[in-house]
Amino acid sequence: MRTRYRIERRALLGGGTALALAAVPGARVGVAQSLDRVIFHTDWRAQAEHGGFYKAVADGIYRRHGIECEIRMGGPQQNPAQLLLAGRVDAIMGNGFQALNFVRENIPFLCVGAVFQKDPQILMTHEGNGITRFEEMRGRPVLIGAAGRVTFWPFLKARFGFTDDQIRPYTFNIQPFLADRMAIQQGFLSSEPFSAIQAGIRPRVFLIADAGYENYNNTVLVSRRMVDTRGEVLQRFMTASIEGWAGYMAGRDNAAADAAIIRDNPEMNAERIAYAIRVMNEMGIVMSGDAERLGIGAMTDARWESFYNSCRDAGLYPAGMDFKRAYDLRFVNQRVGLT
């Protein structure tokens, strides 16, 4: 069974060294013989949650914007943040916590766009067990992984009165959940529920983002040096990526992108990909909130401030931290992808 967890695999970043990214020589859009190369590293094995980036490659969207994009797939033995710190890639997929961690550790890296307006993190129960809202989980055992305890769990404690004595270890094995009709466990919107359905269980899914959890996910993280020295290339990369995501979520002939995903990760199949796209659209993972007026990838000062404040109040970050160093709004909010 495939299980995946952005937050679990990429929890809190420690130290690191500065990234040295040299500008890649190349002409602007329209000079076919000289494309600007960008290496983008994903956070896990290829899947529908990466589909917009794959579509931008497969359909030639990056090339039309003068970009030669190489997607490098993540996995259990990969640490994209360390690759970015070492200068081996130009951009990585991450989340809001990583961007704030860069600030806390005084590392010159930041977020330039957020494909997922809602973090796909969930809690999952069985249908028909009497649990219909987060408040009714208070006091009950919950299967939570180690990194979740210092990311979304503090939010649940503050918002709903959860306590640490509810925590039971989650080992990314869904069998304990399947065997216990009263079980509650963490999950990822398109992963654990699909596996439960495949096993004949009807799960009830509680998207933590819909309860006010404001973490951005599927973000693009880069070095500040890239922003300063290759900003025009970065802008074209972001615009092309957003166009890819707009087409992918709309289902505009995704055959080539899906084939590339399955080629890179044979554990994927058409049924799993279709399920992921459907639930992402139904739950507004990509297109909701600020993205509805500013375009896919949207970010705002107000949302970052609110997220930082909630993390600070939960003791995850110090008071007075300059959270605005975690992001740059110049490469999004241009209504790209809106029809």
C-alpha positions in Angstrom: 0.0 0.0 0.0 1.3 3.4 -0.9 1.3 5.9 1.9 2.7 9.4 1.7 3.1 12.3 3.9 4.6 15.6 3.1 4.7 16.9 6.6 5.7 13.6 8.1 8.7 13.3 5.8 9.6 17.0 5.8 9.0 18.1 9.3 11.2 20.7 10.9 14.4 21.7 9.2 17.6 22.1 11.1 20.7 24.0 9.9 22.3 24.1 6.5 24.7 25.8 4.2 24.1 28.5 1.7 23.1 27.6 -1.8 25.2 28.8 -4.7 23.1 28.8 -7.9 24.9 30.3 -10.9 22.7 31.9 -13.6 22.2 29.6 -16.5 23.0 31.3 -19.8 20.2 31.2 -22.3 18.0 33.4 -24.4 14.5 34.5 -23.6 11.3 33.0 -24.9 11.3 32.7 -28.6 15.0 31.6 -29.1 14.4 27.9 -29.4 18.1 26.9 -29.4 18.7 28.3 -25.9 16.4 27.3 -23.1 16.9 28.2 -19.4 17.4 25.0 -17.4 15.5 24.6 -14.1 15.8 21.5 -12.0 12.7 20.9 -9.8 12.7 18.3 -7.1 9.4 16.9 -5.9 8.6 15.8 -2.3 7.7 12.2 -3.0 7.2 9.6 -5.8 5.3 10.8 -8.8 1.6 11.1 -8.4 -1.4 13.1 -9.3 -0.5 15.7 -6.6 2.5 16.6 -8.9 0.4 16.4 -12.1 0.5 20.1 -13.1 4.3 20.1 -13.2 4.3 16.9 -15.2 1.8 18.3 -17.6 3.9 21.4 -18.1 6.8 19.1 -19.1 4.8 16.6 -21.2 2.7 19.2 -23.1 5.7 21.5 -23.8 4.4 24.4 -21.7 7.8 25.0 -20.1 9.5 25.0 -23.4 7.0 27.5 -24.8 8.1 29.7 -21.9 11.8 29.2 -22.7 12.4 26.7 -19.8 14.0 23.3 -20.0 12.6 21.7 -16.8 13.9 18.5 -15.3 11.6 17.0 -12.7 13.5 14.9 -10.2 11.3 12.6 -8.2 11.4 12.4 -4.4 11.2 9.3 -2.3 11.8 7.7 1.1 15.6 8.1 0.8 15.5 11.6 -0.6 15.8 14.9 1.3 14.9 17.7 -1.2 15.7 20.4 1.3 19.2 19.2 1.7 19.6 19.1 -2.1 18.5 22.7 -2.3 20.8 23.7 0.5 23.7 22.0 -1.4 22.9 23.7 -4.7 22.1 20.5 -6.5 18.6 21.6 -7.6 17.1 25.0 -8.4 13.7 24.5 -6.7 11.9 22.0 -4.5 8.3 21.2 -3.5 7.6 21.9 0.1 5.1 23.6 2.5 4.7 26.6 4.7 6.5 25.1 7.7 9.7 24.7 5.7 9.6 28.3 4.6 9.2 29.5 8.2 12.0 27.1 9.3 14.3 28.8 6.8 13.6 32.1 8.6 14.1 30.6 12.0 17.4 29.0 11.1 18.5 32.2 9.2 18.9 30.3 5.9 18.4 32.4 2.7 15.6 30.3 1.1 12.0 31.1 0.7 8.6 30.2 -0.9 7.5 31.8 -4.2 4.2 30.1 -4.8 1.7 27.6 -3.2 -0.2 25.3 -5.6 -2.3 23.8 -2.8 -4.4 26.5 -1.0 -5.5 23.8 1.4 -3.1 21.3 3.1 -4.5 17.8 2.1 -3.8 16.6 5.7 -6.8 14.8 7.1 -8.1 12.8 10.1 -10.1 9.7 9.0 -12.7 7.6 10.8 -15.2 4.9 9.8 -18.6 5.9 8.6 -21.4 5.1 11.0 -19.3 5.1 14.2 -20.9 8.2 15.6 -18.1 10.6 14.9 -19.3 13.4 12.7 -17.0 16.4 13.6 -13.6 17.2 15.1 -15.1 18.0 18.5 -16.4 14.5 18.9 -12.8 13.1 18.6 -11.8 14.9 21.8 -10.5 12.4 24.4 -10.4 9.5 21.9 -7.1 7.7 20.7 -5.8 9.1 17.5 -3.0 7.5 15.4 -0.5 10.3 14.7 3.0 10.1 13.2 6.0 11.8 14.9 6.2 14.9 12.7 2.4 15.5 12.8 2.8 16.0 16.5 4.7 19.2 16.0 2.8 20.5 13.0 -1.0 20.0 12.7 -1.4 18.4 16.2 -0.7 21.7 18.1 -3.5 23.3 15.9 -5.9 20.5 16.8 -5.0 20.9 20.5 -5.6 24.7 20.4 -8.7 24.6 18.2 -10.5 21.5 19.6 -9.0 20.8 23.0 -7.2 17.6 21.9 -4.5 16.4 24.4 -1.3 14.6 24.0 -2.5 11.6 25.9 -4.8 10.8 22.9 -1.8 10.2 20.7 -1.1 6.7 19.5 1.8 6.0 17.1 1.0 5.8 13.4 3.4 3.6 11.5 1.9 4.2 8.0 0.2 0.8 8.1 -3.5 1.1 7.6 -4.3 -2.4 9.0 -4.9 -1.2 12.6 -7.5 1.3 11.2 -9.2 -1.3 9.1 -9.4 -3.7 12.1 -10.9 -1.1 14.6 -14.2 0.5 13.7 -13.7 3.2 16.3 -10.2 4.1 15.1 -9.1 7.6 14.2 -6.0 8.2 12.2 -4.1 10.8 10.3 -3.9 10.6 6.5 -3.5 12.4 3.2 -6.7 13.2 1.3 -5.9 11.1 -1.8 -4.0 8.3 -0.1 -5.3 6.6 3.0 -9.0 7.1 2.1 -8.4 5.5 -1.3 -6.6 2.6 0.4 -9.5 2.1 2.8 -12.1 2.2 0.0 -10.0 -0.4 -1.8 -10.2 -2.6 1.3 -14.0 -2.3 1.5 -14.2 0.3 4.2 -16.3 3.5 3.9 -14.1 6.2 5.5 -15.3 9.6 6.8 -12.7 12.2 5.9 -12.1 15.4 8.0 -9.9 17.9 6.1 -8.0 19.8 8.8 -7.6 22.8 6.5 -11.4 23.2 6.5 -11.2 23.7 10.3 -8.9 26.6 9.9 -5.4 25.0 9.5 -3.7 27.5 7.2 -0.5 25.7 6.1 0.2 26.2 2.4 1.3 23.0 0.7 2.8 21.9 -2.7 4.8 25.1 -2.5 7.8 26.0 -4.6 10.9 26.8 -2.5 14.0 28.5 -4.0 17.1 30.3 -2.9 17.1 34.0 -2.3 20.0 34.2 -4.8 17.8 32.7 -7.5 15.2 35.3 -6.8 17.8 38.0 -7.1 19.8 36.8 -10.0 17.4 34.6 -12.0 14.1 36.3 -11.2 13.0 36.5 -14.8 13.7 32.8 -15.3 11.9 32.0 -12.1 8.9 34.0 -13.2 8.6 32.0 -16.5 9.0 28.8 -14.6 6.2 29.7 -12.2 3.9 31.0 -14.9 4.4 27.7 -16.9 3.9 25.6 -13.8 0.6 27.4 -13.0 -0.6 26.9 -16.6 0.2 23.2 -16.3 -1.8 23.0 -13.1 -4.8 24.8 -14.6 -4.9 22.4 -17.4 -4.3 19.3 -15.3 -7.1 20.1 -12.8 -9.5 20.9 -15.6 -8.7 17.5 -17.2 -7.5 19.0 -20.5 -6.0 15.9 -22.1 -3.9 14.6 -19.3 -2.9 11.4 -21.0 0.8 12.4 -21.6 1.2 13.8 -18.1 -0.4 10.7 -16.5 1.7 8.4 -18.6 4.8 10.2 -17.4 3.7 9.9 -13.7 3.1 6.2 -14.1 6.4 5.7 -15.9 8.3 7.4 -13.0 6.2 5.6 -10.4 4.7 2.3 -11.5 2.7 2.1 -8.2 0.4 4.7 -9.8 -2.5 3.7 -12.0 -5.3 5.4 -13.8 -7.9 4.7 -11.1 -5.7 6.1 -8.3 -4.9 9.2 -10.3 -8.5 9.8 -11.2 -9.5 9.5 -7.6 -6.9 12.0 -6.5 -7.9 14.6 -9.1 -11.5 14.2 -8.2 -11.1 14.7 -4.4 -8.7 17.6 -4.9 -11.3 19.3 -7.1 -14.1 18.5 -4.7 -12.3 19.8 -1.7 -10.8 22.9 -3.3 -7.2 21.9 -2.7 -5.9 23.8 -5.7 -8.7 26.2 -6.5 -10.2 27.9 -3.5 -9.8 30.9 -1.3 -7.3 33.5 -2.7 -6.7 31.4 -5.8 -10.2 32.0 -7.0 -9.4 35.7 -7.5 -5.6 35.8 -7.8 -5.0 32.5 -9.7 -3.4 29.2 -8.9 -0.4 29.4 -6.7 -1.8 32.5 -4.8 -0.3 33.6 -1.5 -1.1 36.7 0.6 0.6 38.6 3.5 -2.5 38.1 5.6 -2.6 34.4 5.3 1.1 34.0 6.0 0.8 36.3 9.1 -2.2 34.3 10.4 -0.4 31.0 9.9 2.8 32.3 11.6 0.8 33.7 14.5 -1.0 30.4 15.1 2.3 28.5 15.0 3.9 31.0 17.3 1.1 30.7 19.8 1.5 26.9 19.7 5.2 27.4 20.6 6.6 26.3 17.2 8.3 29.6 16.4 9.6 32.5 18.5 7.7 35.7 19.0 8.9 38.6 16.8 10.3 36.4 14.0 10.3 38.2 10.7 7.9 35.8 9.0 7.8 37.9 5.8 11.3 36.7 5.0 9.6 33.3 4.4 8.0 34.2 1.0 7.9 36.5 -2.0 4.6 37.4 -3.7 6.0 38.7 -6.9 5.9 35.5 -8.9 2.2 34.7 -8.2 -1.1 36.5 -7.8 -1.2 37.4 -11.5 -4.5 35.6 -12.3 -2.7 33.0 -14.3 -4.9 30.0 -14.9 -8.2 31.8 -14.4 -10.7 31.6 -17.2 
